[in-house]
Amino acid sequence: MAMLRQVYNLMFKRTSTFALSIVLGTIFFEMVFDQAGDAVFEHINWGKLWKCIKHNYENNEEE
């Protein structure tokens, strides 16, 4: 209970800190969601991505 009161006093008591916590939480959530989506996409499509097949299409300097 004391911890909830401390969180309330630090973040939610004033409108400015409440708005700042919403903005920072949104930015953090967007970054995590974007990285998780990219990881799932790469896992599903592994072997079909450019970074996996790039060596098949690059011209070798020796040839």
PyMOL Python script that loads the backbone (N, CA, C, O; Angstrom):
from pymol import cmd

cmd.read_pdbstr("""\
ATOM      1  N   MET A   1       0.816  -1.185   0.000  1.00  0.00           N
ATOM      2  CA  MET A   1       0.000   0.000   0.000  1.00  0.00           C
ATOM      3  C   MET A   1       0.871   1.264   0.000  1.00  0.00           C
ATOM      4  O   MET A   1       0.554   2.250  -0.665  1.00  0.00           O
ATOM      5  N   ALA A   2       1.956   1.216   0.746  1.00  0.00           N
ATOM      6  CA  ALA A   2       2.848   2.373   0.818  1.00  0.00           C
ATOM      7  C   ALA A   2       3.530   2.611  -0.522  1.00  0.00           C
ATOM      8  O   ALA A   2       3.800   3.749  -0.904  1.00  0.00           O
ATOM      9  N   MET A   3       3.804   1.517  -1.231  1.00  0.00           N
ATOM     10  CA  MET A   3       4.454   1.651  -2.531  1.00  0.00           C
ATOM     11  C   MET A   3       3.504   2.306  -3.538  1.00  0.00           C
ATOM     12  O   MET A   3       3.930   3.143  -4.334  1.00  0.00           O
ATOM     13  N   LEU A   4       2.234   1.936  -3.510  1.00  0.00           N
ATOM     14  CA  LEU A   4       1.256   2.551  -4.403  1.00  0.00           C
ATOM     15  C   LEU A   4       1.087   4.038  -4.106  1.00  0.00           C
ATOM     16  O   LEU A   4       0.940   4.849  -5.021  1.00  0.00           O
ATOM     17  N   ARG A   5       1.109   4.384  -2.842  1.00  0.00           N
ATOM     18  CA  ARG A   5       1.002   5.793  -2.468  1.00  0.00           C
ATOM     19  C   ARG A   5       2.216   6.575  -2.965  1.00  0.00           C
ATOM     20  O   ARG A   5       2.086   7.712  -3.417  1.00  0.00           O
ATOM     21  N   GLN A   6       3.394   5.963  -2.879  1.00  0.00           N
ATOM     22  CA  GLN A   6       4.611   6.627  -3.347  1.00  0.00           C
ATOM     23  C   GLN A   6       4.574   6.798  -4.868  1.00  0.00           C
ATOM     24  O   GLN A   6       4.961   7.849  -5.379  1.00  0.00           O
ATOM     25  N   VAL A   7       4.113   5.777  -5.594  1.00  0.00           N
ATOM     26  CA  VAL A   7       3.980   5.894  -7.044  1.00  0.00           C
ATOM     27  C   VAL A   7       2.979   6.983  -7.393  1.00  0.00           C
ATOM     28  O   VAL A   7       3.213   7.775  -8.306  1.00  0.00           O
ATOM     29  N   TYR A   8       1.871   7.027  -6.675  1.00  0.00           N
ATOM     30  CA  TYR A   8       0.875   8.064  -6.918  1.00  0.00           C
ATOM     31  C   TYR A   8       1.464   9.453  -6.689  1.00  0.00           C
ATOM     32  O   TYR A   8       1.254  10.358  -7.497  1.00  0.00           O
ATOM     33  N   ASN A   9       2.184   9.622  -5.618  1.00  0.00           N
ATOM     34  CA  ASN A   9       2.760  10.934  -5.305  1.00  0.00           C
ATOM     35  C   ASN A   9       3.834  11.341  -6.308  1.00  0.00           C
ATOM     36  O   ASN A   9       3.988  12.525  -6.605  1.00  0.00           O
ATOM     37  N   LEU A  10       4.583  10.358  -6.837  1.00  0.00           N
ATOM     38  CA  LEU A  10       5.654  10.684  -7.782  1.00  0.00           C
ATOM     39  C   LEU A  10       5.141  10.927  -9.197  1.00  0.00           C
ATOM     40  O   LEU A  10       5.625  11.829  -9.881  1.00  0.00           O
ATOM     41  N   MET A  11       4.167  10.135  -9.645  1.00  0.00           N
ATOM     42  CA  MET A  11       3.812  10.160 -11.059  1.00  0.00           C
ATOM     43  C   MET A  11       2.425  10.709 -11.375  1.00  0.00           C
ATOM     44  O   MET A  11       2.250  11.363 -12.403  1.00  0.00           O
ATOM     45  N   PHE A  12       1.461  10.467 -10.542  1.00  0.00           N
ATOM     46  CA  PHE A  12       0.079  10.742 -10.924  1.00  0.00           C
ATOM     47  C   PHE A  12      -0.568  11.917 -10.194  1.00  0.00           C
ATOM     48  O   PHE A  12      -1.695  12.291 -10.519  1.00  0.00           O
ATOM     49  N   LYS A  13       0.097  12.484  -9.251  1.00  0.00           N
ATOM     50  CA  LYS A  13      -0.507  13.559  -8.470  1.00  0.00           C
ATOM     51  C   LYS A  13      -0.617  14.849  -9.280  1.00  0.00           C
ATOM     52  O   LYS A  13      -1.622  15.557  -9.199  1.00  0.00           O
ATOM     53  N   ARG A  14       0.410  15.147 -10.053  1.00  0.00           N
ATOM     54  CA  ARG A  14       0.384  16.358 -10.883  1.00  0.00           C
ATOM     55  C   ARG A  14       0.122  15.984 -12.330  1.00  0.00           C
ATOM     56  O   ARG A  14       0.565  14.933 -12.793  1.00  0.00           O
ATOM     57  N   THR A  15      -0.584  16.824 -13.034  1.00  0.00           N
ATOM     58  CA  THR A  15      -0.940  16.564 -14.424  1.00  0.00           C
ATOM     59  C   THR A  15       0.302  16.499 -15.306  1.00  0.00           C
ATOM     60  O   THR A  15       0.354  15.692 -16.234  1.00  0.00           O
ATOM     61  N   SER A  16       1.297  17.331 -15.036  1.00  0.00           N
ATOM     62  CA  SER A  16       2.499  17.354 -15.869  1.00  0.00           C
ATOM     63  C   SER A  16       3.270  16.033 -15.776  1.00  0.00           C
ATOM     64  O   SER A  16       3.711  15.510 -16.799  1.00  0.00           O
ATOM     65  N   THR A  17       3.436  15.493 -14.581  1.00  0.00           N
ATOM     66  CA  THR A  17       4.146  14.227 -14.447  1.00  0.00           C
ATOM     67  C   THR A  17       3.307  13.067 -14.975  1.00  0.00           C
ATOM     68  O   THR A  17       3.854  12.094 -15.494  1.00  0.00           O
ATOM     69  N   PHE A  18       1.991  13.161 -14.847  1.00  0.00           N
ATOM     70  CA  PHE A  18       1.108  12.132 -15.395  1.00  0.00           C
ATOM     71  C   PHE A  18       1.226  12.100 -16.917  1.00  0.00           C
ATOM     72  O   PHE A  18       1.345  11.025 -17.504  1.00  0.00           O
ATOM     73  N   ALA A  19       1.193  13.260 -17.555  1.00  0.00           N
ATOM     74  CA  ALA A  19       1.321  13.333 -19.012  1.00  0.00           C
ATOM     75  C   ALA A  19       2.698  12.854 -19.458  1.00  0.00           C
ATOM     76  O   ALA A  19       2.813  12.146 -20.458  1.00  0.00           O
ATOM     77  N   LEU A  20       3.734  13.231 -18.732  1.00  0.00           N
ATOM     78  CA  LEU A  20       5.092  12.793 -19.071  1.00  0.00           C
ATOM     79  C   LEU A  20       5.224  11.276 -18.953  1.00  0.00           C
ATOM     80  O   LEU A  20       5.863  10.645 -19.795  1.00  0.00           O
ATOM     81  N   SER A  21       4.626  10.684 -17.920  1.00  0.00           N
ATOM     82  CA  SER A  21       4.698   9.229 -17.771  1.00  0.00           C
ATOM     83  C   SER A  21       3.939   8.525 -18.897  1.00  0.00           C
ATOM     84  O   SER A  21       4.350   7.450 -19.333  1.00  0.00           O
ATOM     85  N   ILE A  22       2.849   9.107 -19.369  1.00  0.00           N
ATOM     86  CA  ILE A  22       2.113   8.524 -20.502  1.00  0.00           C
ATOM     87  C   ILE A  22       2.955   8.595 -21.762  1.00  0.00           C
ATOM     88  O   ILE A  22       3.034   7.616 -22.504  1.00  0.00           O
ATOM     89  N   VAL A  23       3.587   9.734 -22.021  1.00  0.00           N
ATOM     90  CA  VAL A  23       4.414   9.895 -23.221  1.00  0.00           C
ATOM     91  C   VAL A  23       5.603   8.939 -23.188  1.00  0.00           C
ATOM     92  O   VAL A  23       5.880   8.267 -24.182  1.00  0.00           O
ATOM     93  N   LEU A  24       6.298   8.870 -22.077  1.00  0.00           N
ATOM     94  CA  LEU A  24       7.462   7.979 -21.976  1.00  0.00           C
ATOM     95  C   LEU A  24       7.053   6.511 -22.047  1.00  0.00           C
ATOM     96  O   LEU A  24       7.752   5.700 -22.653  1.00  0.00           O
ATOM     97  N   GLY A  25       5.927   6.168 -21.432  1.00  0.00           N
ATOM     98  CA  GLY A  25       5.426   4.800 -21.515  1.00  0.00           C
ATOM     99  C   GLY A  25       5.048   4.422 -22.931  1.00  0.00           C
ATOM    100  O   GLY A  25       5.284   3.293 -23.359  1.00  0.00           O
ATOM    101  N   THR A  26       4.462   5.361 -23.664  1.00  0.00           N
ATOM    102  CA  THR A  26       4.089   5.114 -25.054  1.00  0.00           C
ATOM    103  C   THR A  26       5.319   4.908 -25.922  1.00  0.00           C
ATOM    104  O   THR A  26       5.344   4.003 -26.756  1.00  0.00           O
ATOM    105  N   ILE A  27       6.328   5.727 -25.737  1.00  0.00           N
ATOM    106  CA  ILE A  27       7.565   5.590 -26.514  1.00  0.00           C
ATOM    107  C   ILE A  27       8.234   4.255 -26.213  1.00  0.00           C
ATOM    108  O   ILE A  27       8.687   3.570 -27.130  1.00  0.00           O
ATOM    109  N   PHE A  28       8.300   3.878 -24.933  1.00  0.00           N
ATOM    110  CA  PHE A  28       8.902   2.602 -24.552  1.00  0.00           C
ATOM    111  C   PHE A  28       8.120   1.430 -25.145  1.00  0.00           C
ATOM    112  O   PHE A  28       8.715   0.494 -25.678  1.00  0.00           O
ATOM    113  N   PHE A  29       6.799   1.478 -25.055  1.00  0.00           N
ATOM    114  CA  PHE A  29       5.965   0.406 -25.606  1.00  0.00           C
ATOM    115  C   PHE A  29       6.148   0.295 -27.111  1.00  0.00           C
ATOM    116  O   PHE A  29       6.218  -0.811 -27.647  1.00  0.00           O
ATOM    117  N   GLU A  30       6.227   1.433 -27.802  1.00  0.00           N
ATOM    118  CA  GLU A  30       6.399   1.418 -29.259  1.00  0.00           C
ATOM    119  C   GLU A  30       7.728   0.785 -29.643  1.00  0.00           C
ATOM    120  O   GLU A  30       7.786   0.020 -30.605  1.00  0.00           O
ATOM    121  N   MET A  31       8.787   1.084 -28.918  1.00  0.00           N
ATOM    122  CA  MET A  31      10.098   0.520 -29.217  1.00  0.00           C
ATOM    123  C   MET A  31      10.104  -0.991 -29.001  1.00  0.00           C
ATOM    124  O   MET A  31      10.618  -1.735 -29.836  1.00  0.00           O
ATOM    125  N   VAL A  32       9.539  -1.446 -27.891  1.00  0.00           N
ATOM    126  CA  VAL A  32       9.507  -2.879 -27.586  1.00  0.00           C
ATOM    127  C   VAL A  32       8.633  -3.610 -28.592  1.00  0.00           C
ATOM    128  O   VAL A  32       9.010  -4.682 -29.068  1.00  0.00           O
ATOM    129  N   PHE A  33       7.470  -3.050 -28.925  1.00  0.00           N
ATOM    130  CA  PHE A  33       6.553  -3.683 -29.871  1.00  0.00           C
ATOM    131  C   PHE A  33       7.177  -3.773 -31.254  1.00  0.00           C
ATOM    132  O   PHE A  33       7.013  -4.783 -31.939  1.00  0.00           O
ATOM    133  N   ASP A  34       7.887  -2.741 -31.672  1.00  0.00           N
ATOM    134  CA  ASP A  34       8.545  -2.728 -32.983  1.00  0.00           C
ATOM    135  C   ASP A  34       9.644  -3.790 -33.055  1.00  0.00           C
ATOM    136  O   ASP A  34       9.740  -4.516 -34.044  1.00  0.00           O
ATOM    137  N   GLN A  35      10.462  -3.881 -32.021  1.00  0.00           N
ATOM    138  CA  GLN A  35      11.529  -4.879 -32.010  1.00  0.00           C
ATOM    139  C   GLN A  35      10.964  -6.294 -31.952  1.00  0.00           C
ATOM    140  O   GLN A  35      11.502  -7.197 -32.593  1.00  0.00           O
ATOM    141  N   ALA A  36       9.897  -6.502 -31.199  1.00  0.00           N
ATOM    142  CA  ALA A  36       9.284  -7.828 -31.126  1.00  0.00           C
ATOM    143  C   ALA A  36       8.675  -8.206 -32.469  1.00  0.00           C
ATOM    144  O   ALA A  36       8.798  -9.352 -32.901  1.00  0.00           O
ATOM    145  N   GLY A  37       8.023  -7.261 -33.132  1.00  0.00           N
ATOM    146  CA  GLY A  37       7.455  -7.531 -34.451  1.00  0.00           C
ATOM    147  C   GLY A  37       8.516  -7.866 -35.475  1.00  0.00           C
ATOM    148  O   GLY A  37       8.336  -8.783 -36.277  1.00  0.00           O
ATOM    149  N   ASP A  38       9.620  -7.137 -35.461  1.00  0.00           N
ATOM    150  CA  ASP A  38      10.731  -7.429 -36.371  1.00  0.00           C
ATOM    151  C   ASP A  38      11.322  -8.814 -36.096  1.00  0.00           C
ATOM    152  O   ASP A  38      11.657  -9.543 -37.030  1.00  0.00           O
ATOM    153  N   ALA A  39      11.450  -9.173 -34.831  1.00  0.00           N
ATOM    154  CA  ALA A  39      12.012 -10.473 -34.481  1.00  0.00           C
ATOM    155  C   ALA A  39      11.100 -11.608 -34.948  1.00  0.00           C
ATOM    156  O   ALA A  39      11.583 -12.620 -35.456  1.00  0.00           O
ATOM    157  N   VAL A  40       9.800 -11.449 -34.781  1.00  0.00           N
ATOM    158  CA  VAL A  40       8.858 -12.471 -35.233  1.00  0.00           C
ATOM    159  C   VAL A  40       8.896 -12.582 -36.752  1.00  0.00           C
ATOM    160  O   VAL A  40       8.905 -13.689 -37.291  1.00  0.00           O
ATOM    161  N   PHE A  41       8.920 -11.448 -37.448  1.00  0.00           N
ATOM    162  CA  PHE A  41       8.966 -11.452 -38.909  1.00  0.00           C
ATOM    163  C   PHE A  41      10.225 -12.149 -39.411  1.00  0.00           C
ATOM    164  O   PHE A  41      10.154 -12.969 -40.327  1.00  0.00           O
ATOM    165  N   GLU A  42      11.375 -11.832 -38.823  1.00  0.00           N
ATOM    166  CA  GLU A  42      12.627 -12.455 -39.246  1.00  0.00           C
ATOM    167  C   GLU A  42      12.639 -13.944 -38.935  1.00  0.00           C
ATOM    168  O   GLU A  42      13.181 -14.730 -39.713  1.00  0.00           O
ATOM    169  N   HIS A  43      12.059 -14.342 -37.826  1.00  0.00           N
ATOM    170  CA  HIS A  43      12.014 -15.760 -37.485  1.00  0.00           C
ATOM    171  C   HIS A  43      11.142 -16.532 -38.478  1.00  0.00           C
ATOM    172  O   HIS A  43      11.517 -17.620 -38.914  1.00  0.00           O
ATOM    173  N   ILE A  44      10.003 -15.985 -38.831  1.00  0.00           N
ATOM    174  CA  ILE A  44       9.090 -16.654 -39.762  1.00  0.00           C
ATOM    175  C   ILE A  44       9.689 -16.720 -41.158  1.00  0.00           C
ATOM    176  O   ILE A  44       9.531 -17.730 -41.844  1.00  0.00           O
ATOM    177  N   ASN A  45      10.373 -15.670 -41.594  1.00  0.00           N
ATOM    178  CA  ASN A  45      10.871 -15.573 -42.963  1.00  0.00           C
ATOM    179  C   ASN A  45      12.358 -15.867 -43.097  1.00  0.00           C
ATOM    180  O   ASN A  45      12.965 -15.489 -44.099  1.00  0.00           O
ATOM    181  N   TRP A  46      12.958 -16.527 -42.121  1.00  0.00           N
ATOM    182  CA  TRP A  46      14.394 -16.801 -42.176  1.00  0.00           C
ATOM    183  C   TRP A  46      14.698 -17.693 -43.378  1.00  0.00           C
ATOM    184  O   TRP A  46      14.020 -18.697 -43.601  1.00  0.00           O
ATOM    185  N   GLY A  47      15.696 -17.330 -44.133  1.00  0.00           N
ATOM    186  CA  GLY A  47      16.067 -18.053 -45.336  1.00  0.00           C
ATOM    187  C   GLY A  47      15.544 -17.388 -46.591  1.00  0.00           C
ATOM    188  O   GLY A  47      16.016 -17.683 -47.689  1.00  0.00           O
ATOM    189  N   LYS A  48      14.580 -16.501 -46.450  1.00  0.00           N
ATOM    190  CA  LYS A  48      14.015 -15.773 -47.585  1.00  0.00           C
ATOM    191  C   LYS A  48      14.382 -14.294 -47.555  1.00  0.00           C
ATOM    192  O   LYS A  48      14.053 -13.549 -48.479  1.00  0.00           O
ATOM    193  N   LEU A  49      15.056 -13.875 -46.507  1.00  0.00           N
ATOM    194  CA  LEU A  49      15.410 -12.467 -46.354  1.00  0.00           C
ATOM    195  C   LEU A  49      16.667 -12.153 -47.159  1.00  0.00           C
ATOM    196  O   LEU A  49      17.474 -13.037 -47.448  1.00  0.00           O
ATOM    197  N   TRP A  50      16.816 -10.890 -47.511  1.00  0.00           N
ATOM    198  CA  TRP A  50      17.963 -10.459 -48.302  1.00  0.00           C
ATOM    199  C   TRP A  50      19.273 -10.761 -47.603  1.00  0.00           C
ATOM    200  O   TRP A  50      20.241 -11.160 -48.251  1.00  0.00           O
ATOM    201  N   LYS A  51      19.322 -10.579 -46.303  1.00  0.00           N
ATOM    202  CA  LYS A  51      20.579 -10.841 -45.599  1.00  0.00           C
ATOM    203  C   LYS A  51      20.941 -12.322 -45.612  1.00  0.00           C
ATOM    204  O   LYS A  51      22.098 -12.668 -45.376  1.00  0.00           O
ATOM    205  N   CYS A  52      19.979 -13.204 -45.881  1.00  0.00           N
ATOM    206  CA  CYS A  52      20.261 -14.638 -45.957  1.00  0.00           C
ATOM    207  C   CYS A  52      20.700 -15.066 -47.350  1.00  0.00           C
ATOM    208  O   CYS A  52      21.478 -16.009 -47.493  1.00  0.00           O
ATOM    209  N   ILE A  53      20.204 -14.379 -48.382  1.00  0.00           N
ATOM    210  CA  ILE A  53      20.486 -14.819 -49.756  1.00  0.00           C
ATOM    211  C   ILE A  53      21.353 -13.833 -50.528  1.00  0.00           C
ATOM    212  O   ILE A  53      21.562 -14.008 -51.728  1.00  0.00           O
ATOM    213  N   LYS A  54      21.851 -12.820 -49.874  1.00  0.00           N
ATOM    214  CA  LYS A  54      22.637 -11.774 -50.529  1.00  0.00           C
ATOM    215  C   LYS A  54      23.863 -12.337 -51.232  1.00  0.00           C
ATOM    216  O   LYS A  54      24.224 -11.875 -52.314  1.00  0.00           O
ATOM    217  N   HIS A  55      24.497 -13.318 -50.635  1.00  0.00           N
ATOM    218  CA  HIS A  55      25.729 -13.864 -51.211  1.00  0.00           C
ATOM    219  C   HIS A  55      25.465 -14.549 -52.559  1.00  0.00           C
ATOM    220  O   HIS A  55      26.392 -14.702 -53.355  1.00  0.00           O
ATOM    221  N   ASN A  56      24.236 -14.957 -52.826  1.00  0.00           N
ATOM    222  CA  ASN A  56      23.919 -15.592 -54.114  1.00  0.00           C
ATOM    223  C   ASN A  56      23.896 -14.594 -55.269  1.00  0.00           C
ATOM    224  O   ASN A  56      24.072 -14.988 -56.422  1.00  0.00           O
ATOM    225  N   TYR A  57      23.687 -13.332 -54.986  1.00  0.00           N
ATOM    226  CA  TYR A  57      23.491 -12.330 -56.034  1.00  0.00           C
ATOM    227  C   TYR A  57      24.613 -11.308 -56.133  1.00  0.00           C
ATOM    228  O   TYR A  57      24.638 -10.512 -57.071  1.00  0.00           O
ATOM    229  N   GLU A  58      25.525 -11.315 -55.197  1.00  0.00           N
ATOM    230  CA  GLU A  58      26.635 -10.372 -55.260  1.00  0.00           C
ATOM    231  C   GLU A  58      27.652 -10.826 -56.285  1.00  0.00           C
ATOM    232  O   GLU A  58      27.925 -12.020 -56.413  1.00  0.00           O
ATOM    233  N   ASN A  59      28.208  -9.885 -57.007  1.00  0.00           N
ATOM    234  CA  ASN A  59      29.277 -10.197 -57.955  1.00  0.00           C
ATOM    235  C   ASN A  59      30.576 -10.324 -57.205  1.00  0.00           C
ATOM    236  O   ASN A  59      30.929  -9.471 -56.391  1.00  0.00           O
ATOM    237  N   ASN A  60      31.280 -11.389 -57.484  1.00  0.00           N
ATOM    238  CA  ASN A  60      32.586 -11.580 -56.837  1.00  0.00           C
ATOM    239  C   ASN A  60      33.630 -10.785 -57.608  1.00  0.00           C
ATOM    240  O   ASN A  60      33.583 -10.714 -58.836  1.00  0.00           O
ATOM    241  N   GLU A  61      34.562 -10.193 -56.892  1.00  0.00           N
ATOM    242  CA  GLU A  61      35.628  -9.407 -57.507  1.00  0.00           C
ATOM    243  C   GLU A  61      36.551 -10.298 -58.327  1.00  0.00           C
ATOM    244  O   GLU A  61      37.140  -9.824 -59.299  1.00  0.00           O
ATOM    245  N   GLU A  62      36.699 -11.578 -57.970  1.00  0.00           N
ATOM    246  CA  GLU A  62      37.601 -12.482 -58.630  1.00  0.00           C
ATOM    247  C   GLU A  62      37.082 -12.953 -59.982  1.00  0.00           C
ATOM    248  O   GLU A  62      37.873 -13.298 -60.860  1.00  0.00           O
ATOM    249  N   GLU A  63      35.791 -12.972 -60.157  1.00  0.00           N
ATOM    250  CA  GLU A  63      35.213 -13.491 -61.407  1.00  0.00           C
ATOM    251  C   GLU A  63      35.252 -12.473 -62.515  1.00  0.00           C
ATOM    252  O   GLU A  63      34.806 -12.753 -63.627  1.00  0.00           O
TER     253      GLU A  63
END
""", "prot")
cmd.dss("prot")
cmd.show_as("cartoon", "prot")
cmd.util.cbc("prot")
cmd.orient("prot")
